[in-house]
Amino acid sequence: MSLSLRDNPFRAQRLNAAQDYIPSWDVPSLNEPVSRRLKALIEHLRGRDRPDPTLKIPVLLAPPGYGKTHLFGRLAHQLNQQALFVFVPQLEDIRKPLEHIRWHTVESLFRVVKDEPTPLERLLARISRPSFLASFDKLPPSWKARHAAVHARLATSDDAVLEIVRGVRQLAPFRELADSAVPRFPELRSDVVRALMLGWSPERHTVRRWLRGESLAEADLARVQLPAESPDAGQVIRAVAALMRFQTPVVVCCDQLESVLRDLEVGPMCLSCALTGLLQEVPNQLIVLSCLEDKWLDMRDRVHASFLHRVETFKLDHPNEEQGIDMVRRRLKDWPGARPERGDTWPIREQAIRELLVKHQPHARALLETCAQAMDRWLEENADRWIERLLDDEPPADLAAWFVQQWERELHAIRSDPRRQPEESDASRIVRSLEEAFRLLHEAAWEIGGVRLRHLSTERLKWTRNKQSAEQNIVLLTVESCDAQATVLVAYSKIANGHEFRSFFSKLLKRAEEGVRGMLLVSPGERIPIGASYRQKFEDAQTAGRLRRFSLSEHPEDVAALEGFLSLLDRARAGELELARQTLGEKDLWDLTIKTGVMANLSLFSAALCWPSDARVSEAASMPLRAAAEQVSRGLDARGGDVAVGLLQPATPVGGVAGMGATPSATLDTTIPRIDATPLLHRLVEVLRRLNLSVVEEGVQVGPAFARLKVRPIGRTSAQRVRQKTEDLKIHLHLSRSPLVSSEAGSIYVDIPLPDRQVVFLGPLLEQPEGAAEGEPQVPIGVDLARQVHWLNLADPGDCHLLVAGANGSGKSEFLKVILASLARRLTPFQVQFALIAPERASFSFSGESPYFRHPVAHTVREAVSLLQDCFNEAERRTKLLKARQLRQVAQLPNGEGLPRVVVMVDELAELMADRQARRVMETSVKRLGAKARAVGVHLILATQRPEASVVTAPLRSNLSGRITFAVASEADSMWFLGCPDAAYLLGRGDLLWKRGGRLMRLQAPLVSHDELESILRVV
């Protein structure tokens, strides 16, 4: 059987939640005494209708990886429906721990596992069964006889209730059932009981949000007949316990308790008060905490003495020899490559496991991670031998490159998990991710559009008197440009109720009067629940340039980056972030994030920092929208769009700029007069107005190939709504193809192709004195709208490997030639060598040999496999050399010791991936080289016309983080390769998108002729 890295049974080393528990992988004897004690405490609660003053709070103390979350999962599985387990992975707002317990309690009630009923459905079926039986007795005798089987099941099983309920699609019967249940719980808040009783109705998602404490739109509230004011956390938790009839204990498992230590003065005290209150009020609830042992010592000194009296601590163990072997054996039992005749730990020797456990005493996760790395190597080598040693003494490769890989894996996991999207996330978690992102921006001192974040602080904005919980953090940023400083207010709102949003927005406006330059309002989606009375104020603030909206749904890359950074940060603070067999602390994570720049290009940063000064606010923005539109309309030429497009003709260049041995007829020259695209901007605003999209002009930029028309949205206008009108814009603006629409920094960009585009030649870019650093493997990727040249450095961890996509004629192969020419022009053959695979001979057919080529150009699959294997062996040789010298990078060798960088370039990846052997060698090479590129100096640049799943496979995507995209055939290809459809709207002939960090840059690639390329490569 052919096995791949996806078949590694040890890949799942970490449980992100107790629900991830897999019973067949559990070793029951590991920490069995703790499990037994917790089960006894849970059983002790069953049937109690009053709080037990002697009940303890178990606290599990252990280093990271000892299986605290695994233990919660074990208990939930063993007790199944005998208890409701509430897993609370992180306390976001440490001032309000009950809010997070309430959130996850509701989520536990509504959790769907496969096709099984939710815990709330089972609870409601048990409560409602007597009512169903009573109703059945009132039926006519003929109906009773017809449904006798249903009646028999109702008498003995709650499942019969669920069978009946699943067939009901109307809301009215559920309302009647809820109304009849409310009087049975007079001690509880009636609307909370009503909401819980509607938890199996067609409106279950609506009441779920209300119970979680979110605001609802007026129409949703009217439909479920609930008040606008959500209940407080204690009311919901008490109601859940009461509905359980004290027969089903509620077990609240608070993991990662160390998060409360973010504020030593507030966090521990708030948590201890909240938990003590729960113990005194809720009779059938057990609270279990987990914490790192050293953090628990910090906690003890800052909590109430009454809380400590209720605490019982347990220390978890690391696996002994027999438990460790059993853990490995269980993972391998159902593995596709298992061979029972060779032993139940095949292919890992049992003695190798014993040696690891005796010598290093690893915790459970470390044991599994070590086995995973050993299995990865075994699968890559397609071995048929025993693994005699588990520990590889090879020193860790460059940590930054490993971090970039870990970052990409984290983002991929976030994108594929609906629970981690803004609509399903706790609002306080989004707010915290924004705060941490801006702290990172301040710490890194990155400049965004010439503006730097000088200072930041947070305030708590209380926006209504009626709700104690209606407080929200706002972030105040002091931004500094070249001429002034200003304060910017950033707020997040998930409010869906119009009345509540008006109150919130009113408070924001009042706060913004205190010397604030602008407000950035971040929201999960496009819709803002504001009525006509306040809409004018909202639109006036946008028109005046004082308010911007930032919809997270329009910036999925920002969403993934914010959640990814916060997730890694939480793990680092908890001591659970491990990379290349090293445990990273918070400072290590900050340093790596800054060094690699994976967060540097968020659209959020430019939206928050880059505001025009008061003097530069456009004149149109100071007028009412209708008057501005009429003025623009009167200024248009009577002949319409043809004249506007004609004005984009570039001026004829005067003279030429010397290239590399040639004088081009046209080249990029900053002395060329800029084309005036302002009339086209006027025309665009007029067209959008006729399409019921209100915008205000912001300006134009003209590049070598297209003009960027910049507008600011007003009211309900959004980038998504403008994108939906691209075909209309194409028709009304008389364009040859649909324009590319994008958004950034509170503005919408519409890129219009120029009818007569300029050519950017490579020679002048390489001769610029402000170009790349001497001796660095840097390449000019292209020129932006401001005529700035952007360089890529293969020595950077995020750019050390590249995936390049582009349809036929898009400029992909010409771009590969630019890379060859740029590196050869800047470096000697002793500093860089190329290994080129070009199945299509036409583009890379040279008239002779070059000292830069490590091998002759490979044109067949057999030649390609041989070339890849040689480069792979060279990387392994360099790894062993570094290990022997106890060095981390080839660059640390004296004068490089004759080890040039090796750039492996594939012109058409699809040809290789179609061959089974070549595909296996390619994926193996990518996996092994992915984290070693900077260390051993071997780089991969893979290009394809078909950026689809069968060519750009998951191993390639996860290990090659660099992305450069030329025009592709469809939006589907662009989505798979970039995560957005923009590449389908590129113009071809060198028009590209470079994905750097979380941001896309649109550039015009330079051009080099084949003769010039051969001259630079010294082809003889």
N, C-alpha and C positions, 0 to 999 in steps of 0.2 A: 504494500500500500504506500502511495506517495503522500508524505506528510509535509505540512508547511508550518511556518511560525504561528499561524492562527490556531494550530492544534496543540500548542503548548498548554498542558493541563495546570501549570502553575501561574498562568498570567494573572488570574484574579487573586491578588495577594491581599487586597484591602476591601473591607466592607464599608461602603459609603453610608449605609443605613442598615438597621436591624433586619429590614425586609430582604436584604441580599443574602441572608443566611441559607446555606445549602446543607440539609441534614446529613446527606451521605458523606460529606467531607468532615463532619464533626468527630472529634476524639472525646468521647464522653468522660473519660477519666481525668482530662485536663481541667483543673479548677472545679472538680466535681463537688467538693465540700461547700464552696461558695454557692453553687447552683442549688444544692440541697437546702441550704439556709434560706435563700431567697424564696424558694418554693414554699417552705414552711411559713414564712411571713405572709405570703400571699394567701395561703389557705387559712391562716389565722384571721384574716379580714372577712372571709366569706360569711354572709348573714348578719354582720354587725350593723346596727342602725344608729350607733352613736360613736363618736371618735374615741379611740383608745389612747389614753394619756401615756401609756407605757410604750407605745409603738416607736421603734427606732427608724432612723433614716440610714440605710446601708450606703456606705461610700466605698467604691472600688478603687484601690490605689495601685498603680502599676505604671512602668515606663511605657512609651509608645510601642504599639505592636504586640502587646501582651494579650489582646483579645477581649477588651472590654465590650466593644460593640458586638463581637461574636457571641459573647455570653448573653447579652440582651436578646439576640436573635434565637439562641438556643431555648431560652425560657419561653419566648413567644411561641415557638414551634411546639414545645412540649405541652404547654397549657392550652394552646390553640384557642377554643371558644370559651375557656373557663375564666379568662381575664382579658381586659382590653389593654393592650400595650400601647403607650404613647411614647414615641421616640423623639426626643428633643435634641438635635445634633449641635445646636449653637444658640447661645443667647445673644441676639443682635443688639437690642437696646437694653443695656444692663440696668437701666433705671426702672424698667418695666418687665421683670422676668415673667410675671403672670400672663402678660400679653402673648408671649411666645409659647408658654405652656398651653394657653387657650388655642392658639393657632394650630399647633400640632395635635391637640386633642380632637379638634374638629376634623383635621385631615385624617386622623386614624379612624374616626367614625365613618368617613366617606371613602376610605381606601378600597379600591377594587383590586382583587388578586385573581387574575385569569377571569373565569366566568362565574366565580363564586359570589354570593351575596355579600354586600358590605356589612361590617359590624353593626352599623345603624339599622340596616334593613332587617337583620336577624333580631335586633333588640325590639324594633317596632312590631315585627311579626309576633314575638312573644307577648308583648303588651296587648296587641290587638286581637289575639286569637279568641279570648272570651267574647268580645264584641261580635266577631264573625260568627261564632257558634250561636249566639243569641239571635242574630239576624237570620240565621239559617232556620231556626225553630219557628220563625214567623212566616216562612214561605208557605204557599198552598201545598197540600199533600202531593199533587201531581209533580210539582217542582222538586219536592223532597225526594220522591221516588226516582226522578230522572237523574238527580245528582247525589245519590246515596253514597257512591264511592268517594266523592269529594268530602261529604260529611264525615265519613269514617276516617279519612286522613286528617281532617280538622280536629277530630277528637283526640288524636295522639301526636300530631306533628305540627310544628310551626311552618314547615316547608310548604304545606298546603296553602297557607296564607300568602306566601310569596308567589305561588303559582297563580292565584287569583289576581293579585295586585299587578303582576307583570302585564296582564292583558288590558289594563285600564289606561287610557290615553288622556282622559279629561282631568282637569284640576279639581272640579267641584266635589267629587266624592272624597278626595283627600282632605279638602277643606272641612267637610262635615266630620270626618273622622278626627281631625285635629281639634275642632271645636268641642267634640264630645270628650276628648282626653284632658282638656285643660282643667275642668273642675276636679279631676282626680288628683291634682298636685297643687293644692291651694297655697302651699308654702313657697312655691316657685314663681318666678316672674312669668306671667301667662304668655307673653309673646315669644319668650325663649322656648317654652314647651311647644307652642304652636309651630315655631320654625323647625324644631327637631322632629315633630310629627309629620312635617311636610318633606322630610329628608328622603323619602322614596317616591315622591311625586314627580311629575314632569318638570317642576320648578326646583329640583333638588340642588342644581348648581347655583341658583340665585340665593336660596336660604343658606347654603354653605358659605357663600361670601359674606352674608350678613352675620352669621354666627362667628366668622373669623374676625369681625370687627371692621370690615370694609364698608365704605359708603356705597349706596345703590342709587340708580337713577329713579326719579319719581314714578315713572311708569312701572318699573320692576317692583317697587315698594307697594304700589296700588294692587298689582296682580296677586301678590302673596299676602296682602293685608298686614304689613309689618310697619312699625314706625321708622322714621328716618334715623333716630338715635339708636345706634347699636348698643347691645348690653355690654356691661363691663366683663372682664375675664372671669372674675369669681362667680358671677351669676351663671355663666355658661358651664363652668366646671362643676358647680354644685348641681345644676340641672341634669347633667350627664350622669353623675353619680346616683341621683335620686331615681332617674328613669331605669337605671340598672337594677332597681329594687334591692340593692345591697347584696344581690346574689353573685354579681360579676364584679370582682375588684378591678379598679383602674390602677395600672402600674405605670407611673411616669418615670421614664429613664432619661435623665439629663446627662448627656455626654459632653466632653470637652468643657468641664466646669471652669477651667482656667481662663476662659474668655471674660469672666467677670472681673478679672484682675487688671483689665485695661484701665480701670479707674479704681485704685485701691481705697479711696476714701468713700466711694459711693457703691461700687459693685457688690462687694461681699455683704455689706449691711442690707442693701435692698433685697438681695437673694435670700439671706437668712430670715428676714422679716416675712417675705412672701411665702416661703416654704413652711415656716412655723405656723403662719395663719392657715394655710391649707390643711395641715395636720389637725388643727383645732376645729375646723369647720366641716371637713369632708370625712365621713366615717369609713368608707370602704376604699381608701386610696393609699397606695404605697409609693413613696418617692425614693428612687434609687439614683445616686450620683456617681460619676466617675471623674477621676482627676489624676494628674501626675503627682507623684508623692512629694516632690519638692515644692510644687505649687500649693499643695494642700497645707503645708506648713505656713506659707504666707497667708493663706485664707483663714486659718484658725485664729490668728491674732487680730482679725478685723471683723468678727461676727459677734452676735449676741451670745452670752453664756447659756441662755436657755436653748439656743439652737445646738450648741455643742453637747448639751446633755441628752439630746435626742439622736445623736450620731453614733453609728457603729461602723468601724472601718474594717476592711478586708484587703489583704494583699494578694494579688494574682501571681501565679508561678509561670516560669518559662518551662517548656516541655522537657521532660527527661528523655533518656535514650529510647525507651520503648514507645513513649508517646510521640516522639519526633518521627520514628520509623513508621508508626501507625498513620501519622498525618500524611506522610509521603505516599504510603501504600494506598490510602483512600483516594488521593488525587489521581493515582495511576490506574485504579481499578477499572474505570469505564473509559479510559483513554483509547482512541482508535488504534494506537500502535502497541497496545498491551500484548504481551506474549506470556501467558501463564506457564508455559513449559519452561521458560527461562527464569521465572521467579516473579513474585508479586510486586517487586520494586523495579523491575526492568524499565529503563536501562541504567538506573542508578544503583551502584553497589551499596548494599546495606552497610558495609564497613565504612564507606565514604560518609554516610549519614552519621554514623556513630562518632567518627573522628571529628566532624564538624561540631556536634553537640557537646562532646567532652572538652574540646579545645577552646571553643568560643562561647558556649552556652547561649546561643542566639534565642531571641524571643520568636514567637510563632511566625510573625510576618517576615522577619529576617531570614528564617529558615526557608520559607516559601520563595522569597525573592532570590536567595542564593540558588535554589533549585531551578527557578525560572531562567536565570542567566545561563546556567549550565545546560539546560535543555535547549535554549536558543542556539547555543554554539553547536550542540549535537544535531539539531534539525538542519541548521545551515550547511553543515558538512555532510548531511545525508548519511550519517554514520550507522554502522551495524555492529557496534562494539559497546562494551560497558563503560559507563562514566566512573572512573576510578577515584577522581578527586572532584570535590564540589567547589572549592575555593580557587579562583584564578588569581594568582599573585600579581597579575599585570597592574601597573599603577593606573589610576583613573585617567581617562583622556581629558582634554580641555573641558573644564566644567561648564563654560559658557555654551559650547556646542551641545552638550548633554541637556542643558537647561532649555535651549531652543526646541529640542525634540520633545521634552517633557511638556513645554508650553503648548506645542501643537497638539499633543495628545489630549491635554486638558481642554483645549478649545473644542476639539472634535467631540469629546464626551458631553460638553455643555450644549453644543448645537443639537445633538441627538437626544437630549433629555428634556421633555416638555416641562418637567417639574422645576427646571432651573431657568425658565424664561420669565421676563418681568411680570407678565400677567398672573403667573402662579406664585411669584415670590412675595415674601413679606415686604411691605413698603420700607420698613426700617432697614432691611438688608440692602435694598437698592440705595438708600440714603448713605449707608455706611460705605458701600462700594464707591460712591461718588466722592465722599470725604477722603478715603484712602488714595484714590486716583489723583486727586489734586495735591495731597501731601507728597505723593511720588513726584508729581510735576515740579513742585517747589524744591524738593530735595535734589532732583536731577538738574535743576537750573536749565531746562530745555527752553529754547526760544521758539515760539510759535508765531510765525508771520511777523517777526521782528519785535514781538511782545514777550515779556518775561513775567512770571508770577513772583512777586516780591514778598507777599505775606498772605496768609489765610487764617481765618478763624471761623468758628461755628456759633450760631445762636439758636435758641429754642423759641420758635414762633408759636404762641398760643393764639389760635384764630377763632375760638368760640367759647363762650362762657358756660355753655350747657354740658359740655363733655370734658371731663377731666383728662381723658386720653387724647384730646385733639391738640396735641403739641407736635411740632415737626421741626427737625433740624434744618436750618438754612446755612449755606456756606457763603462767607464773605471773602472775596478775593481782591487783593490789592495788585493791580496789573500795572506794568510800567512799559511804556513805549519809548521811542527816542526823544519825545518832546514833553511827556507828561506822565503823571500817575493818576489812576482812577480806581474806584471801588465798583466791583461787579457782584451782584447777588445771584446765587444759584439755588433754586428750590426744586423739590421733586413733589409731584402731586399724582396720586392715584384715585383722587376723589371723583366719584361718578354722579353724586347728587348735586343738582344745579344750585340749590340754596346753600349747601355747605361750600361749594366751590366759590360762590360769590363772596361769602364771608372770608374764605381763605385768600382770594385774590385781592379783596379790599385791604386786608392786613398787609399783604405784600406791597401794594401800592403805597400804603402809608409808610412802611419801612423804607421803601425806595426813595421817599422824599428827603431822607436824611443823608444827602450827599452821595447817592448811588448813581453811577453812570448808566448802568443798564441792568436788566433782569433776564436771566436765562431760566425758563420754565421747562423742566424735564418731565415727561409723562410717558407711560408705557405704550400708549397708542396715539392715534391721530385725533380722536374725538375729545373736545373740551366741553364739559357740560355747563355752558353759560347761556343764559337767556337773553332776550332782546334788550332788556334794560341795561345790562352790563356789557353786552357785546360791543357797543360803540366805544366804551372805555378801553376794552381789550384791543380793538382794532386801532384806535387812536394811539395807544402805546406802541403798537407794532409799527404804525406809519411813521411815528416820530423817531423811530430807531432806538427806543428805550426798552423794548421787550422782544425777546426771541423765544420761539418754541423749539424744543429738541425732542422729537418723538423717537423713542428707543426702537419702535417697530421698523423705522426707516433706517436704522443703523445697526443691523444684526452683528457686524464685526465688533462694534463698540460694546454691545451687550455681552458677547462672549468674552471679550478682554476684561471688562469690569468684573464679571463673575469669576473668571479664571484667576485674576490677580488676588481677589478677596479670598477665594478658596485656598490658594497656595499660601497666602499670608496667615490664614487661620491655622493651617497645618504647621507652618513654621513656628508660630507662637506656642503651639501645643507640643512642639518637639517631635512632630510626626512627619516632617518633610524630609525624605531621604532621596539622595541623588548620587549615582555612581558610588554607592556604599559609603556616602557621607551624609550625616545629619545636618541639615541647613537650618540656621537660626533666622530670625527676622532680618537682621542686618545683612546676612548672606543673600537672602532673597532680594532685598532692596538693591544691593550691589549688582547682582546678576541681571535684574530687570533693567537697571539703568545702563549697564554695560552693553547688553544686547539690543536695547531700544525697542523691545517688543510692544511697549505701551506708548511710544513716543509720538505716534501719528494718529491718535484718536481724533475723530471729528469733534468729539465733545470738547477737547481742549481749545481748538480754534473757535468753536462756537462761543465758549466762555470768555476767551481772552481778547479776541480781535474785534474791537468796536471802533467805528469811525469817530474821530473827534467831532465836537459840536460844529466846528467850522466847516467840516467836510460833509455834513449831512446833505444829501442831494436836495436841490430846490424842489423837485417833484414831491419829495417826502414831506415838505412843509405845507403843501397844498392839500385840500380835500382830494380824495382819489378821483372823483368824477371830473373835477376841473382839470386835474393833471392829464387824465386820459383824453379830454376834449382838446387840450392844447397840443398834445402829441399828435392827435388825429389831424388837426388843422395843418400841422407842419409837414405832413407826409406829401410826397409827390403824387400827383393825380394818377400817374401810371401804375402806382402800387408796388408790389413786391419785386418785380423784375429790376427796377431801378435800384432798390435797396441792395439786392444781391450784386448788381453791377458795381456798386461803390466799393466792393471788397477787392477789386483788382489791385494787386500789389504794384508799387512803383517799379520801374525798370532799374535794376542795380547799375550803378556807375562803376565800371571797371570790375575786376575780379579779385578774389582773395586767394593767395597762393595755397595750393593744396600740397599733396605729397607727390611732387614730381609732375603735377598737372595744374592747369588753370581752369577751373570749372566755369561753365557759362553762367551758372547761378549758384549762389551759396548764401548761408546765413550771415547777415551783416547788420550789426546794431546801428549803423549809420543810415540804413534804409528807412525812409519815413514810414511811420506807423499808419496802417490803413484805418480810416474812420468808419467804424461799424456802428456808430451811434444811431443813424437812421434805421438800421435793422433792429436795434433795441427798441426804438419807438414802435416799430411795426409789430414786434413780438408782444409788447405790452397791450397793444390794441387788439391783436388776435386773441390773446388770453382773456381779455375783458369780454370779447364777444362770445367766448366759450364759458362765461360765468366763472372765471378764475381771476380774483383780484390780486394784483401785484403792484409793486412800486419799483421803478428803475433804480439800480445801484451802480451800474457801470459796465464797461466792456473791456476785454483783453483780446489781443490778436496775436496768435502764434504763427508758426510756419505753415500749418495745415488747416487750422480752423479758428473761428472767432468764438469766444466765450461771452455770452450775454448773461449778465447777472441781475437777478430781480429778487426782491424781498416779498415773501408771501404775506397776505393780509387776510384776516378772518379765517374761513375754513379752507382756504387754499393750502395745499401741501404738495411736496415733491411727488408723492405717489399719484395724486390727481393730475398733475401736469404730465407725468409719464404716460398716463392713460390716453393722453391727447397727442401723442407724438405723430401719428398718421395725419391728424388734422393740421398740425404745425407744418408737416412736410408739404401738404397741399397749399395751405394759405401763404407760406413763405416761399413757395416755388423752389423747393429744394430737390436735389437729385436723389436723396436718401433721407431716412428718418433721423432726426437729431438725437444726440445723447443727452439725457437729462440726469443731473445729479444734484446733490445737496451738500452744503457744508456751512458751518458757522452762521446758521440762521438764514441762509440765502439759498436760492435755487439757481443752478447753472444750466443753461441751454447751449450746447456746443453746436455751432453751425459750420459745415464744411466750407472752405474757401474754394472758389472755382479755379483759381490759379495759385497753387501752393508752392512754397519755397522748398528747395532741397538743402539738407544739412549735410555737409561733407565732413569726414572724420579729421582730415589734416588740420584745419584751423583749430578744432577743439583740443587736439593733442598739443598744439603749440602754445596754448594760452598759459601765461605765467601763473595764473591762479588755479591751475589744474590740480591733478592728483599729486600726492606726496611721492618723492623720488624713491624708487626701489620697491614701492608697494604694488601688489597685483591688482591694479584698479583699471576700470573700463568706463568710458563715458557712455551711459545708457541712452541719454537723449537730452533734448532741449525742451524746457517748459514754456509757458506763455509769457513769462518775464524774460525770456532769452537766457535763462540761467541753465548751465550745464550740470546734470546730476551724474554722479560717479558711483559705481558699485565696486566694493572692495572684497575680493575673495577671502581676505584674511578675517573679515567680520563673521561671527558665528551665524547670523541670520542670512548671509549671502554666500556662504562657502560652497553651497550646491544650488543649482538652478533647474527649475522646470520651465520650459519655454513652449508656448502653444501658438499656433497660427495657421490659418488656412492657406491654400495655395495662392501665391500672389500677395500675401500680407506683409512680406518682408522678413520672415523668420530666418531663412537661410542667409540673407544678406546681413542680418544681425549677428549670426554666428561668425561670419567673416569679420565683422567689426571687432568681436571679442578676440579673435586670433590676431588681427592686425594691431590692436591696442596693446595687448600683452607683449607681443613680439617687438613692438616699437619701443616699449618702456623697459623691457627686461632682456637679458642675454640668454642664449641657449643653455648656459650654466645655471640660470635662475628659473627657467620655465621650460617645460616640454609638453607637447600635445600628443594625445592619442585620439585619432579621429575615426569615427564610424559613419560612413555615408552610403547607405544602400542605393540611393539615387546618385549616380556617378556625375551627372551634369554639373551640379553646383560646386562640387569639390574634386575636380579633376585638375591636377597640377602637371606642369610640363617637365618637372624634374624632382629631385630630392631636396629636402630642407633640413638644416641642422636642428630645427625646432621640433621635428617629428620624432617621437620615440619609436614609432613603428610606421611602416607604410600605411596609407589610408586603407581602412578595411571596408570592402564593398559587399562581401558576402556574409551570410550568417556564421559560417564556420570561421572565417577570419575574425569576425566580431567577437565570438566566444573566446577564441584564443587571446585576443587583445585584452578583453575584460579580465580573463583569468590571470594574465601577466600583471596587470595593474593591481589586482587584488593581492597577488603574491608580494608585489612590491610594498603595498601598504602593511602587510603582515611583517615583512622583513624590517621595515622602519619601526614598527611597533616594538619588535624584539630589541632593536638597537637602542631605542629610547629606554626600554626597561633595563637593559644592561648598563646604560650610562646613568640611570636614575634621573632622567630628564622627562619633562612633560611635553615639549614641542621640538620639532626639528630645528626651528629657528634658534634654539639654545645651543645647538652644536657649533663649535668653532668654525666660522666662515661657511656654515652650512654643510661642510665636509662633502661637497659635491652632490648634494641631494636637492635637485631643483624641484619646484612644484610641478605636479603632473596634472594636467587638465584633460579629463576624459570627456569628449564631446560626441554626442550622438545626434545626427541630423534628422533621422526619422525613426522614432522609438517604436512605432507600430509594427515595423518590419521585424524588429527583434522580439517583441512581445508575442507575436504570432507563432514563433518557434518555441517549443516547450523547453528545450535545453537552454536556449539563450535567455528565456524568461526566468528560469530558475537561477542562472548565474547572475543575471542583472539584479534580481531582488535580493539575492544573498549578498552581492557586492554592496548594494545600497544600504542594507541593514548594517553591515560591518563598518562601512565607511561613514555612515551618517554622523556618528558622534566623534569620529577621529580625523575629520578633514583638516581642521586647523592644526592638529597635533602632528600628523604625518605628512601634510602637504599634498594630498590627493583630492581632487575636486571633480564633481560630476556635473555636466551641463547636458540635460536631456531635452530634446525638442521633438515635437510631433504635430502633424496636421490634424490629428484626431484626439482631442483631449477628453476622451470618454472613459468610463469605468474599466473597460477591458484593456485599455492601454495605460492610462495613468492610474495604476492600481493603488489600493490602500497602503501597502508598504512604501510605495514611492511617495505618496502624498504625506505620510507621517514622518518620513525621514529627510525629505528634500523640501525645506521650508521656503526657499526663494521662488517667486512666481513672476514671470514676465509674459504678458499675453498680447499678441497681435490680433487682428480681426479673425474671428472664428465663425463657423458656419451657422450656428444657432444659439439661442439663449440657453438651451439645455447644456450645450458644451461649456458655455461661459459659467453657468451656475456650478457645474461639477468642478471646474478648474479654479474659479475665483470665489465662488459663493455669491455672485451677483451677475445680472445679465448684461452688464455694460459692454463686454468685449464683442458682443454681437453687433454693436453699433459703431465700431471703429471703422476708419476710412481705408485701411490697407496701406501698402507702400510705406511701412515704417511707423505708422501710428500705433502706439502701444500703451498698455497699462502696466505699471510696475507696482506690485503689492508689497509694501514695505511696512512691517508692523501690522497695524490694523487699518492702514490707509492706502488708497489707490492714487497714484500719480499718473497723469496722462502726459506723455512725452512724444516727441518726434525723434526717432532713432537716426543716427548718422549713417552715411553711405560711404563705402570704399569700393573702388573698382577692382576687378580681378587682377589686372596687371599690377596695380599698386600693392595688392595683397601679396602677390608672388615676390615683388621687390622687397617688401618688408620681411618676409619669411626667408629671404635669401635662397630662393629656389634656383638650383643649378641643374 
